[in-house]
């Protein structure tokens, strides 16, 4: 495991921000930290970055207790982010890289590579205030990863980017994972979670309500719904329908039917197939897994009740 | 440690490279030097001779106006109306009209001139008339002017400090006063100017939202101290540049205009001695020069008697200590607000002791060893200014030592408090903070 947080508790005067939250981030993975606003995500991220300390609980980096020097191996892109407006881009990037432990010459060397890669070399001597918000975000992304951290933390990284740059950024995040980094990814954007996350942790009201691999979570929450494309008579199908099956949805196009079947617990997909084979000509069959969006809403609502 | 260095470096370089810093660095010395140079330059300019026509109905005074290289007196036409017309026509500087009084000895005069008559001219005329009238009055009562002159006495008090071992030192209250005032005001401005810069720097980091990126790399305390120290260096650089540039300007000017300056200084000395003895400048010439020589000798004695190492040393200490103490508080204020407009409620308690110190300055100088002066020079929030007012008058070492120790304790204490407020405040956005919250922050666990 690259990073572990065990039973983290953080209390403020009026409320408890985190109440026994644990996360486990495997090596070379993308970890989605999910939750509605005010759930405690930012507090947890600040604790991982050692900006604030937990009241209870332990943190481990590569199996050892989190040490002050580990911040050199963590890169953090906060949700509330900005740069010194009056400072020149290059100068500022060097300064921030130096704060992350790079020497001046190494910082310049690495920065030049990234500036060329993003085709922004001519911004080097511009003041930050001359750049658009999207441009500034690119610089921030670069200074977050410049020291080649083992663990990266992105808090809502795509907010403020246009679709082209979102795509570019996603590619870079996947590249970083390929090169061996792990990424903690805090967001509300469920579509991007499904697309790139391997693991997730769902926090609501200071508590973990769901944690695990994306695929196994989806399996856990699947409702045994199958979509079947078939040829045949709908009336006949309905008349012969066994009691363990129910039809949720049906559409007809180009002469073929698309029907969603729900299988009751205790029966298997094979039972559905047997029924279909005797009553229709099957063109295709696939399982419908719940989207992360649905799982998110379902779990958050359940935890409130 | 290297991170604090990086922060100090950034804070220093970004400020020193700013246009406003460069402009201020050169403008300051120009202003200071011009305060000294312009009066000399102006007095050299106005060397043309002023012609003043005199219509003296009494007939007593005209002969007495002998004039000098700057003033020439001529007889005007006997009619006031015609004389006034002549004033414009002839282009004379002024017309002096002394009407004949009905009963008593004449003591009024009127000056007509196109522009406001200068103070020099007025004072000269006044002096001459006064002397003549007094001479007449003396004669009327049968008093010999020489008798009067022999009675005239000039009292000059030398203050001499005697310490326990019987060592004597000549001192000058005026010099101590000027020295104390100057350093106190300098410290006051330095604290305000650069303390406010610390505050603005913190607010800038908060509003630009860079703060969270930075404190994921460094501890909030390092960031705060780096900023405070970096700006201290900026202030120190500016101060040193001012001293160097001002003295270069002044000495350069002195060297370039050596000759003019000599005559200027001579006339100045005579003018000041005339100021002390307004009557009979010629008759008392000898005694006058003696006194002014004595005077200057005493001044030099007093100047050399001042312990410059103590003054300079304590100036640097209180300069830095006062700044550090207040800068931490300014940083805390900056961290607690979202914009400069919100700072007012927190600025009040910080500025009151500073302003109070300056307001009390006159009182302290009048009684530099009184109880108010003593206690205010011990209290860390007022000691940087008040102690600097007292030191040129001579303060026992134990008092300086106690005050310095208290200032260091005060500085550590305010920095500790400020750091606690700072680390919470920089992460708080969009919430209006009151004193109650600040108080709570002191007890939060990091």
HADDOCK unambig.tbl for C-alpha pairs under 7 A between the chains (distance, minus, plus):
assign (segid A and resid 49 and name CA) (segid B and resid 216 and name CA) 5.74 0.50 0.50
assign (segid A and resid 51 and name CA) (segid B and resid 215 and name CA) 6.42 0.50 0.50
assign (segid A and resid 51 and name CA) (segid B and resid 216 and name CA) 5.95 0.50 0.50
assign (segid A and resid 52 and name CA) (segid B and resid 446 and name CA) 5.43 0.50 0.50
assign (segid A and resid 53 and name CA) (segid B and resid 446 and name CA) 5.58 0.50 0.50
assign (segid A and resid 71 and name CA) (segid B and resid 217 and name CA) 6.33 0.50 0.50
assign (segid A and resid 76 and name CA) (segid B and resid 213 and name CA) 6.96 0.50 0.50
assign (segid A and resid 77 and name CA) (segid B and resid 213 and name CA) 6.94 0.50 0.50
assign (segid A and resid 78 and name CA) (segid B and resid 212 and name CA) 6.77 0.50 0.50
assign (segid A and resid 78 and name CA) (segid B and resid 213 and name CA) 6.75 0.50 0.50
assign (segid A and resid 80 and name CA) (segid B and resid 209 and name CA) 5.88 0.50 0.50
assign (segid A and resid 81 and name CA) (segid B and resid 209 and name CA) 4.95 0.50 0.50
assign (segid A and resid 81 and name CA) (segid B and resid 210 and name CA) 5.65 0.50 0.50
assign (segid A and resid 81 and name CA) (segid B and resid 213 and name CA) 7.00 0.50 0.50
assign (segid A and resid 82 and name CA) (segid B and resid 208 and name CA) 5.24 0.50 0.50
assign (segid A and resid 82 and name CA) (segid B and resid 209 and name CA) 4.56 0.50 0.50
assign (segid A and resid 82 and name CA) (segid B and resid 210 and name CA) 4.45 0.50 0.50
assign (segid A and resid 83 and name CA) (segid B and resid 208 and name CA) 6.20 0.50 0.50
assign (segid A and resid 83 and name CA) (segid B and resid 209 and name CA) 6.93 0.50 0.50
assign (segid A and resid 83 and name CA) (segid B and resid 210 and name CA) 4.99 0.50 0.50
assign (segid A and resid 84 and name CA) (segid B and resid 208 and name CA) 6.60 0.50 0.50
assign (segid A and resid 84 and name CA) (segid B and resid 210 and name CA) 6.72 0.50 0.50
assign (segid A and resid 99 and name CA) (segid B and resid 3 and name CA) 6.32 0.50 0.50
assign (segid A and resid 99 and name CA) (segid B and resid 217 and name CA) 5.98 0.50 0.50
assign (segid A and resid 100 and name CA) (segid B and resid 217 and name CA) 5.88 0.50 0.50
